[in-house]
Amino acid sequence: MPPGSLTNHRLIEVGSRASFADSFYIREMKDYRKMSRVELLAWIEKLKSSHSRRTRSHKEKSAAALREQDARLRAILETAVEGIITIDDHGRIESVNAAAEKIFGYRSREIIGKNVSVLMPMPHRAAHDGYLENYKQSGVARIIGIGREVSGRRKDGTIFPMDLSVSEVKLASRRLFTGFIRDITERKEAEKALLHHAALVESSDDAIIGKTLDGRVTSWNNGAELVFGYSRKEMIGNPISRLIPPGRKNEEADILKRIRRGESVDHFETVRRCKNGRLIDISVTISPIRDPDGNIIGASKVARDITERKRLEKEILEISEREQRRIGQDLHDGLCQHLAGIEMLSQVLARKLGPRNKAAAARATDIAKAVREGISQTRLLARGLSPVTLESEGLMSALAELAFNAEKMFGVYCVFDCPKVVKFENQAAATHLFRIAQEATSNAIKHGKATIITIRLHEEPAGVRLSVSDNGRGFPENFSGSTGMGLRIMQTRIGMVGGTLTFDRHPGGGVTVNFTAPKTR
């Protein structure tokens, strides 16, 4: 080997005096046999310095990573929605995040180092340390590892419900327990309100029904069972159309269209079929059901059986009809005959006074003429109160006479339009339709100040349609169709014959009142 080079023995000697790290660097040398002792020692020092720098850089990077991880963990804890509290194995509080401070009303410095039982109401406060000690001895958990609802105590002394779950961390020399807390006061209040609402729904005598936008039942209360006879099990998931009798199937489709548009249906009177096949009169109010985002997902329906009310209304109307007929007959047979006698006496008086006092005879003739006009007016009133034409010649003739009398009495242009013969054998229903047309005509003249009125009657596959149109003032913008005694009577009458009542405003003023009624009830 060249002079000055290290022999294997000298390398072993150097290695024996060097530390383990020196030996490592020597082994990493590939051309150490060509180096002198001085060069080799310098190279070893250089390697050691480089290793020290790398080690220091690695330690600095590790420390920075730990600091970053710690900062990230603290940020997560401080921004967490849930309250997070850490305690040691003696129950002393070691850390509290911002959410826990907000939940309990304490600042962290006020409770760190204190026993966690300060956040508990009695009797849990007194028993907590016993629970913890028993868990450490036996391993039987009351809360640790188990989520459950418990009560918490705020700084101001108020007790509140909360969800609590506890996790355990075992370190080399001790245990830590971390509690995750969520204040559920609002949820409990909502649950309480929901239970109260459910109790009200179940105790109601009215049928309260929930349904989807395609008409399938989603909820059915006890009132619905009483009204319609179907059990909850029989109706949930089935179409509501089961309750709708033939001839009214289009009602449900029209109602669901309005619900999809976000509209409500108030006090709609119709007919529905019970489980035993019996038809009942009901009044329904239907409102949209919306999800938390405001989307319409169904409808809530409140239905009330008004069969008994309708029966009483029918009796009252029948009594009223009989009384009107009696008054009409009294006017026709009594007052008209009495006025006719006065007219005859006036004419006789005029003839007697003629030769002696022409002026007095003229006045007597004027009196006879006025009485004759009074007789004519009284007969028109009598016909309005007792429509004998309706009973003898049918609905068409009665409506034609109504138009004639309105034109003659009030000086308006009133016509009856019926292109084809309409036979309506149901006498009671025909009377109600005549009265409705009579009321609508009177309203157009008195309230609408109309000068042109058209009464139309035509036949449809399911029944008849009667309408009264005018060129008057029409209804106000906020008109709902449920105000005014006359309109309520019209709605009652049309409901008694199983029909419908609608109103159409004209763009240029005026209104059309439409009535539809089946030929049989």
C-alpha positions as CSV (number, residue, x, y, z in Angstrom):
1,M,0.0,0.0,0.0
2,P,1.2,3.6,-0.5
3,P,3.1,5.3,2.3
4,G,0.9,7.2,4.6
5,S,-2.2,5.1,3.9
6,L,-4.1,3.4,6.6
7,T,-3.7,-0.3,6.8
8,N,-6.5,-2.5,7.9
9,H,-5.0,-2.7,11.4
10,R,-4.8,1.1,11.6
11,L,-8.4,1.3,10.4
12,I,-9.4,-1.1,13.2
13,E,-7.4,1.1,15.6
14,V,-9.2,4.2,14.5
15,G,-12.5,2.5,14.6
16,S,-11.8,1.2,18.1
17,R,-11.1,4.7,19.4
18,A,-14.1,6.2,17.5
19,S,-17.6,6.2,18.7
20,F,-20.3,4.0,17.1
21,A,-21.3,6.9,14.9
22,D,-17.7,7.3,13.8
23,S,-17.5,3.7,12.8
24,F,-20.8,4.1,10.9
25,Y,-19.3,6.9,8.8
26,I,-16.1,4.9,8.3
27,R,-18.1,2.0,6.9
28,E,-19.9,4.4,4.6
29,M,-16.5,5.4,3.1
30,K,-15.7,3.6,-0.2
31,D,-12.2,4.9,-0.8
32,Y,-10.8,5.1,2.8
33,R,-7.8,3.0,1.9
34,K,-6.5,5.8,-0.3
35,M,-6.8,8.4,2.5
36,S,-4.3,9.4,5.1
37,R,-5.1,9.4,8.8
38,V,-5.5,13.2,8.8
39,E,-7.7,13.1,5.7
40,L,-9.8,10.3,7.2
41,L,-10.4,12.0,10.5
42,A,-11.3,15.3,8.7
43,W,-13.8,13.5,6.6
44,I,-15.3,11.8,9.6
45,E,-15.7,15.2,11.3
46,K,-17.4,16.6,8.2
47,L,-19.8,13.7,8.1
48,K,-20.6,14.1,11.8
49,S,-21.3,17.8,11.2
50,S,-23.6,17.1,8.3
51,H,-25.4,14.4,10.3
52,S,-25.8,16.9,13.2
53,R,-27.4,19.4,10.8
54,R,-29.7,16.9,9.4
55,T,-30.7,15.7,12.8
56,R,-31.3,19.3,14.0
57,S,-33.3,20.0,10.9
58,H,-35.4,16.8,11.3
59,K,-36.1,17.7,15.0
60,E,-37.1,21.3,14.0
61,K,-39.4,19.9,11.3
62,S,-40.9,17.4,13.7
63,A,-41.5,20.1,16.3
64,A,-43.1,22.4,13.7
65,A,-45.4,19.6,12.6
66,L,-46.3,18.9,16.2
67,R,-47.0,22.6,16.8
68,E,-49.1,22.7,13.6
69,Q,-51.0,19.5,14.6
70,D,-51.6,20.9,18.1
71,A,-52.9,24.2,16.6
72,R,-55.2,22.4,14.2
73,L,-56.5,20.3,17.0
74,R,-57.1,23.3,19.2
75,A,-58.9,25.1,16.3
76,I,-61.2,22.0,15.8
77,L,-62.0,21.9,19.5
78,E,-62.7,25.7,19.7
79,T,-64.9,25.7,16.7
80,A,-66.8,22.5,17.4
81,V,-70.6,22.9,17.8
82,E,-70.6,20.3,20.6
83,G,-69.2,21.2,24.0
84,I,-66.0,19.2,24.8
85,I,-64.7,18.8,28.4
86,T,-61.7,16.7,29.4
87,I,-61.3,15.4,33.0
88,D,-58.7,13.3,34.7
89,D,-59.3,10.0,36.5
90,H,-60.1,11.9,39.7
91,G,-62.9,13.9,38.0
92,R,-61.0,17.2,37.8
93,I,-61.6,19.3,34.7
94,E,-58.5,19.8,32.6
95,S,-59.9,21.5,29.4
96,V,-63.0,23.2,28.3
97,N,-63.8,24.4,24.7
98,A,-65.7,27.5,23.7
99,A,-68.9,25.6,23.0
100,A,-68.9,24.1,26.5
101,E,-68.3,27.6,28.0
102,K,-71.4,28.8,26.1
103,I,-73.5,25.9,27.1
104,F,-72.8,26.0,30.8
105,G,-72.1,29.8,31.2
106,Y,-68.7,29.4,32.8
107,R,-65.4,30.7,31.5
108,S,-62.8,28.0,31.3
109,R,-60.6,29.6,34.0
110,E,-63.5,29.4,36.4
111,I,-63.9,25.6,36.3
112,I,-60.5,24.1,35.2
113,G,-59.1,22.2,38.2
114,K,-62.6,21.8,39.8
115,N,-64.5,18.6,39.9
116,V,-66.8,18.1,37.0
117,S,-69.7,17.5,39.3
118,V,-70.0,21.4,39.5
119,L,-71.8,21.1,36.1
120,M,-74.3,18.5,37.4
121,P,-77.5,18.9,39.3
122,M,-78.4,16.9,42.4
123,P,-78.5,14.0,43.0
124,H,-76.0,13.2,40.2
125,R,-73.5,15.7,41.6
126,A,-73.1,13.7,44.9
127,A,-73.0,10.3,43.1
128,H,-70.6,11.2,40.3
129,D,-67.3,10.4,42.0
130,G,-68.7,7.1,43.2
131,Y,-69.7,6.2,39.6
132,L,-66.2,7.0,38.4
133,E,-64.4,5.1,41.1
134,N,-66.7,2.1,40.6
135,Y,-65.9,2.1,36.8
136,K,-62.2,2.2,37.5
137,Q,-62.5,-0.8,39.8
138,S,-65.1,-2.9,38.0
139,G,-65.2,-1.6,34.4
140,V,-69.0,-1.4,34.5
141,A,-69.9,1.9,32.7
142,R,-72.8,4.1,33.5
143,I,-72.1,6.8,30.9
144,I,-68.5,6.1,29.6
145,G,-68.7,4.7,26.1
146,I,-72.5,5.1,26.2
147,G,-74.4,8.0,24.8
148,R,-77.4,9.0,26.8
149,E,-79.6,11.9,27.8
150,V,-78.8,13.5,31.1
151,S,-79.3,16.8,32.9
152,G,-76.8,19.6,33.2
153,R,-76.5,22.6,35.5
154,R,-75.6,26.1,34.2
155,K,-73.7,28.7,36.2
156,D,-77.0,30.5,36.9
157,G,-78.4,27.4,38.4
158,T,-80.8,26.5,35.6
159,I,-81.2,22.8,34.8
160,F,-81.3,21.7,31.1
161,P,-81.4,18.5,29.1
162,M,-78.3,17.4,27.2
163,D,-76.9,14.5,25.1
164,L,-73.7,13.2,26.7
165,S,-71.2,10.7,25.3
166,V,-67.9,10.0,27.1
167,S,-64.7,8.4,25.6
168,E,-61.7,7.2,27.6
169,V,-58.0,7.5,26.8
170,K,-55.5,5.4,28.7
171,L,-52.0,7.0,28.9
172,A,-48.9,5.5,30.3
173,S,-49.5,6.7,33.9
174,R,-53.1,7.8,34.0
175,R,-56.5,7.9,32.3
176,L,-58.3,10.8,30.7
177,F,-62.1,11.1,30.0
178,T,-63.5,13.4,27.3
179,G,-67.2,14.3,27.3
180,F,-69.0,15.4,24.2
181,I,-72.1,17.5,25.1
182,R,-75.0,18.8,23.1
183,D,-77.7,21.1,24.5
184,I,-81.0,19.6,23.5
185,T,-83.4,22.1,25.1
186,E,-84.9,23.3,21.8
187,R,-85.3,19.7,20.6
188,K,-87.1,18.7,23.8
189,E,-89.4,21.7,23.6
190,A,-90.2,20.8,20.0
191,E,-90.9,17.2,21.0
192,K,-93.1,18.4,23.8
193,A,-95.0,20.7,21.4
194,L,-95.3,17.9,18.9
195,L,-96.7,15.6,21.5
196,H,-99.2,18.2,22.5
197,H,-100.2,18.8,18.9
198,A,-100.5,15.0,18.4
199,A,-102.7,14.8,21.5
200,L,-104.9,17.6,20.2
201,V,-105.2,15.9,16.8
202,E,-106.1,12.6,18.3
203,S,-108.7,14.1,20.6
204,S,-110.4,16.1,17.9
205,D,-113.9,15.1,16.8
206,D,-113.1,16.4,13.3
207,A,-111.4,14.2,10.8
208,I,-107.8,15.4,10.4
209,I,-106.0,13.7,7.5
210,G,-102.6,14.1,5.9
211,K,-102.0,13.1,2.3
212,T,-99.4,13.2,-0.4
213,L,-99.6,15.3,-3.6
214,D,-100.8,12.2,-5.4
215,G,-103.7,11.8,-3.0
216,R,-102.4,8.9,-0.8
217,V,-103.2,9.1,3.0
218,T,-100.3,9.5,5.3
219,S,-102.1,10.2,8.6
220,W,-105.5,9.4,9.9
221,N,-106.7,10.5,13.4
222,N,-109.5,9.1,15.6
223,G,-111.9,11.7,14.4
224,A,-111.4,10.4,10.8
225,E,-112.3,6.9,12.0
226,L,-115.4,8.2,13.6
227,V,-116.5,10.3,10.7
228,F,-115.8,7.9,7.8
229,G,-115.8,4.5,9.6
230,Y,-112.4,3.4,8.2
231,S,-109.6,2.4,10.7
232,R,-106.2,4.0,10.5
233,K,-104.8,0.7,9.2
234,E,-107.4,0.6,6.4
235,M,-106.5,4.1,5.1
236,I,-102.8,4.7,5.6
237,G,-101.1,4.3,2.2
238,N,-104.4,4.1,0.3
239,P,-105.8,6.8,-2.0
240,I,-108.2,9.3,-0.5
241,S,-110.4,8.8,-3.5
242,R,-111.9,5.8,-1.7
243,L,-114.1,8.4,0.1
244,I,-115.3,10.2,-3.0
245,P,-118.6,9.2,-4.5
246,P,-119.2,8.9,-8.3
247,G,-119.7,12.2,-10.0
248,R,-117.3,14.1,-7.7
249,K,-114.0,12.5,-8.7
250,N,-112.8,15.7,-10.4
251,E,-113.0,17.6,-7.1
252,E,-109.9,15.9,-5.7
253,A,-107.9,16.6,-8.8
254,D,-108.9,20.3,-8.7
255,I,-108.1,20.5,-5.0
256,L,-104.6,19.0,-5.4
257,K,-103.9,21.4,-8.3
258,R,-104.6,24.3,-5.9
259,I,-102.5,22.8,-3.2
260,R,-99.5,22.4,-5.6
261,R,-99.8,26.1,-6.4
262,G,-99.6,26.8,-2.7
263,E,-103.2,27.8,-2.2
264,S,-105.6,26.7,0.6
265,V,-109.2,25.6,0.4
266,D,-111.4,27.0,3.1
267,H,-114.7,25.6,4.2
268,F,-115.4,23.7,1.0
269,E,-118.7,21.9,1.4
270,T,-119.1,18.6,-0.5
271,V,-120.3,15.0,-0.1
272,R,-118.3,12.0,0.8
273,R,-118.9,8.3,1.2
274,C,-118.4,6.4,4.5
275,K,-117.3,2.8,4.8
276,N,-120.9,1.6,5.1
277,G,-121.8,3.3,1.8
278,R,-123.7,6.2,3.5
279,L,-123.2,9.6,1.9
280,I,-122.5,12.4,4.3
281,D,-122.2,16.2,3.9
282,I,-118.9,17.5,5.0
283,S,-117.1,20.9,5.2
284,V,-113.4,20.7,4.5
285,T,-110.4,23.0,5.0
286,I,-107.2,21.9,3.2
287,S,-103.8,23.5,3.5
288,P,-100.4,22.7,1.9
289,I,-97.7,20.9,4.0
290,R,-94.2,22.2,3.4
291,D,-90.8,20.8,4.3
292,P,-88.1,22.8,6.1
293,D,-87.0,24.3,2.7
294,G,-90.5,25.5,1.9
295,N,-91.3,22.9,-0.7
296,I,-94.8,21.6,-0.8
297,I,-94.8,17.9,0.0
298,G,-98.4,17.2,0.8
299,A,-101.7,18.5,2.2
300,S,-103.4,18.6,5.6
301,K,-107.2,18.2,5.5
302,V,-109.7,19.0,8.3
303,A,-113.2,17.6,7.6
304,R,-116.3,18.1,9.7
305,D,-119.5,16.1,9.3
306,I,-122.2,18.7,8.7
307,T,-125.0,16.2,7.8
308,E,-127.1,17.2,10.8
309,R,-126.5,20.9,10.2
310,K,-127.6,20.4,6.6
311,R,-130.7,18.6,7.8
312,L,-131.6,21.4,10.1
313,E,-130.9,24.0,7.3
314,K,-133.2,22.0,5.0
315,E,-136.0,22.0,7.6
316,I,-135.5,25.8,8.1
317,L,-135.6,26.4,4.4
318,E,-138.7,24.2,3.9
319,I,-140.4,26.1,6.7
320,S,-139.4,29.3,5.0
321,E,-140.6,28.1,1.7
322,R,-144.0,27.1,3.1
323,E,-144.3,30.5,4.8
324,Q,-143.4,32.3,1.6
325,R,-146.0,30.3,-0.3
326,R,-148.6,31.1,2.4
327,I,-147.7,34.9,2.2
328,G,-147.8,34.7,-1.6
329,Q,-151.2,33.0,-1.6
330,D,-152.5,35.5,0.9
331,L,-151.3,38.4,-1.2
332,H,-152.8,36.8,-4.4
333,D,-156.1,35.5,-2.9
334,G,-156.6,38.1,-0.2
335,L,-155.0,41.5,-0.9
336,C,-155.4,41.3,-4.7
337,Q,-159.1,40.5,-4.4
338,H,-159.5,43.3,-1.9
339,L,-157.7,45.8,-4.1
340,A,-159.8,44.5,-7.1
341,G,-162.9,45.4,-5.1
342,I,-161.6,48.9,-4.4
343,E,-160.9,49.3,-8.2
344,M,-164.5,48.4,-9.0
345,L,-165.9,50.8,-6.5
346,S,-163.6,53.6,-7.9
347,Q,-164.9,52.9,-11.4
348,V,-168.5,53.0,-10.2
349,L,-167.9,56.2,-8.4
350,A,-166.3,57.7,-11.5
351,R,-169.4,56.9,-13.6
352,K,-171.7,58.4,-11.0
353,L,-169.7,61.6,-10.7
354,G,-169.3,62.0,-14.4
355,P,-172.6,63.9,-15.2
356,R,-172.4,66.2,-12.2
357,N,-168.6,66.8,-11.5
358,K,-166.2,65.9,-14.3
359,A,-163.1,66.8,-12.2
360,A,-164.1,64.6,-9.3
361,A,-164.9,61.8,-11.8
362,A,-161.4,62.1,-13.3
363,R,-159.8,61.8,-9.8
364,A,-161.9,58.7,-9.1
365,T,-160.7,57.2,-12.4
366,D,-157.1,58.0,-11.4
367,I,-157.7,56.2,-8.1
368,A,-159.0,53.2,-10.0
369,K,-155.9,53.2,-12.2
370,A,-153.5,53.4,-9.3
371,V,-155.3,50.5,-7.5
372,R,-155.0,48.5,-10.7
373,E,-151.3,49.1,-10.8
374,G,-151.1,48.1,-7.2
375,I,-152.9,44.9,-8.0
376,S,-150.4,44.2,-10.8
377,Q,-147.4,44.8,-8.4
378,T,-148.9,42.7,-5.7
379,R,-149.5,39.8,-8.1
380,L,-145.8,40.0,-9.2
381,L,-144.8,39.9,-5.5
382,A,-147.1,37.0,-4.9
383,R,-145.6,35.1,-7.8
384,G,-142.1,35.7,-6.5
385,L,-143.0,34.4,-3.1
386,S,-145.0,31.5,-4.5
387,P,-143.7,30.4,-7.9
388,V,-146.8,28.7,-9.1
389,T,-145.3,28.5,-12.6
390,L,-142.4,26.5,-11.2
391,E,-144.8,23.9,-9.8
392,S,-147.1,23.7,-12.8
393,E,-144.8,24.3,-15.8
394,G,-141.3,23.5,-14.6
395,L,-138.0,25.3,-14.0
396,M,-137.6,26.8,-17.6
397,S,-141.0,28.6,-17.4
398,A,-140.3,29.9,-13.9
399,L,-137.0,31.4,-14.9
400,A,-138.5,33.0,-18.0
401,E,-141.1,34.6,-15.8
402,L,-138.4,35.7,-13.4
403,A,-136.6,37.5,-16.2
404,F,-139.9,39.1,-17.4
405,N,-140.9,40.3,-13.9
406,A,-137.4,41.7,-13.2
407,E,-137.5,43.7,-16.4
408,K,-141.0,45.0,-15.7
409,M,-140.6,45.8,-12.0
410,F,-137.1,47.3,-12.1
411,G,-136.7,48.7,-15.6
412,V,-133.6,46.7,-16.5
413,Y,-132.9,44.6,-19.6
414,C,-133.3,41.0,-18.4
415,V,-133.4,38.0,-20.7
416,F,-133.7,34.2,-20.2
417,D,-131.4,32.1,-22.5
418,C,-132.1,28.4,-22.8
419,P,-131.4,27.0,-26.3
420,K,-132.6,23.5,-25.6
421,V,-135.4,22.1,-23.5
422,V,-134.1,21.2,-20.0
423,K,-136.3,18.8,-18.1
424,F,-135.7,18.8,-14.4
425,E,-138.0,16.5,-12.5
426,N,-136.5,17.0,-9.0
427,Q,-139.1,19.5,-7.7
428,A,-137.2,20.3,-4.5
429,A,-133.9,20.9,-6.3
430,A,-135.7,23.0,-9.0
431,T,-137.1,25.2,-6.3
432,H,-133.7,25.7,-4.8
433,L,-132.2,26.6,-8.2
434,F,-135.0,29.1,-8.9
435,R,-134.5,30.7,-5.5
436,I,-130.7,31.0,-6.1
437,A,-131.4,32.6,-9.5
438,Q,-133.9,34.9,-7.9
439,E,-131.3,36.0,-5.2
440,A,-128.6,36.5,-7.8
441,T,-130.8,38.6,-10.0
442,S,-131.9,40.7,-7.0
443,N,-128.2,41.2,-5.9
444,A,-127.2,42.3,-9.4
445,I,-130.0,44.9,-9.4
446,K,-129.8,46.2,-5.8
447,H,-126.0,45.9,-5.1
448,G,-124.4,45.7,-8.5
449,K,-126.6,48.4,-10.1
450,A,-126.7,46.3,-13.2
451,T,-128.7,47.4,-16.3
452,I,-128.3,44.2,-18.3
453,I,-128.9,40.7,-16.8
454,T,-128.8,37.4,-18.5
455,I,-130.2,34.2,-17.0
456,R,-128.9,31.0,-18.7
457,L,-129.9,27.4,-18.3
458,H,-128.4,24.4,-20.1
459,E,-128.0,20.7,-19.6
460,E,-124.8,18.8,-18.9
461,P,-124.0,15.1,-18.7
462,A,-124.1,15.1,-14.9
463,G,-126.9,17.6,-14.4
464,V,-127.7,21.2,-15.2
465,R,-125.8,24.5,-15.1
466,L,-127.6,27.7,-14.3
467,S,-125.8,31.1,-14.4
468,V,-126.8,34.7,-13.9
469,S,-124.5,37.3,-15.6
470,D,-124.7,41.1,-15.2
471,N,-122.8,44.3,-16.3
472,G,-122.9,45.8,-12.8
473,R,-120.2,46.8,-10.4
474,G,-119.1,43.2,-9.7
475,F,-117.5,42.0,-6.5
476,P,-114.7,43.8,-4.6
477,E,-111.1,42.5,-4.9
478,N,-111.1,40.9,-1.5
479,F,-114.4,39.1,-2.0
480,S,-114.3,35.6,-0.6
481,G,-117.8,34.4,-1.5
482,S,-118.6,33.7,2.2
483,T,-119.9,37.1,3.3
484,G,-123.5,38.4,3.2
485,M,-126.7,36.7,4.2
486,G,-127.9,36.3,0.6
487,L,-124.7,34.6,-0.5
488,R,-124.7,32.3,2.5
489,I,-128.3,31.3,1.7
490,M,-127.3,30.6,-1.9
491,Q,-124.4,28.4,-0.7
492,T,-126.7,26.6,1.6
493,R,-129.3,25.9,-1.1
494,I,-126.8,24.7,-3.6
495,G,-125.2,22.5,-1.0
496,M,-128.6,20.9,-0.2
497,V,-129.0,19.8,-3.8
498,G,-125.4,18.5,-4.0
499,G,-124.2,21.2,-6.4
500,T,-121.4,23.7,-6.6
501,L,-121.4,27.5,-6.6
502,T,-118.7,29.6,-8.3
503,F,-118.1,33.3,-9.2
504,D,-116.5,34.7,-12.4
505,R,-115.4,38.4,-12.6
506,H,-115.7,40.1,-16.0
507,P,-112.7,42.1,-17.1
508,G,-114.9,45.1,-18.1
509,G,-117.1,45.0,-14.9
510,G,-119.9,42.8,-13.7
511,V,-119.9,39.2,-12.6
512,T,-121.3,35.7,-13.5
513,V,-122.7,33.5,-10.7
514,N,-122.6,29.8,-11.8
515,F,-124.6,27.0,-10.2
516,T,-124.4,23.3,-11.1
517,A,-126.6,20.6,-9.7
518,P,-127.0,16.9,-10.4
519,K,-130.4,15.7,-11.7
520,T,-130.7,13.3,-8.7
521,R,-129.5,13.8,-5.2
